Amino acid sequence: MNSPISSLLRVFVVEDSTLVRKRLAARIEPPAGEALVVGEAEDVETALRGIEASGPEVVIVDLRLTDCHGIDLLHALRDRTDSIVTIVLTNYATPVFRKASFSAGADYFFDKTTEFDLAMETIARLAREKHEGAAG
C-alpha cells in the first residue's frame, strides 16, 4: 500500500558524490522506502539554502564536502529552531570524527562502508514512526 506524499519522511542529502546521492535516493524513496528525498547538495552553502527551501525532517550529511567539512553544516543545523534529525554517513568513521560530529549536533553517525544498511534501517524506522504518528 502506497503512502500519501504528505506522510513520507522528508530527507535532504548533503553528499559530494553524485553516485552516492543516487544510491541513497534509490534506497530511501518508494518503492524501496517510505521517505522522499526533497533536496540534494554537495556543499554547505547550497545545503543551507536547500534545507531552508525544502523543510526536511532528516538531513544526511557526509563529512567530506566540496567546499568544507560537514561538521560546519552540523553546527549550522544545531542552531536552528526547528527540529531536524541529522545523520552523518561518512567514510571517515574514526572515533575523533564520531565525537566531533556528536559534539556538533549529529543525532546519528554511520560508517558509509560498514554501516550503510544500518543507516537505511534507521531512516526506515524514522519514516515508520512518522507514519504511525500521523495515523494515530
Beta strands, then each sheet from edge to edge (+ up, - down):
strand 1: 9-14
strand 2: 35-41
strand 3: 58-61
strand 4: 85-90
strand 5: 108-111
sheet 1: 2+ 1+ 3+ 4+ 5+
end
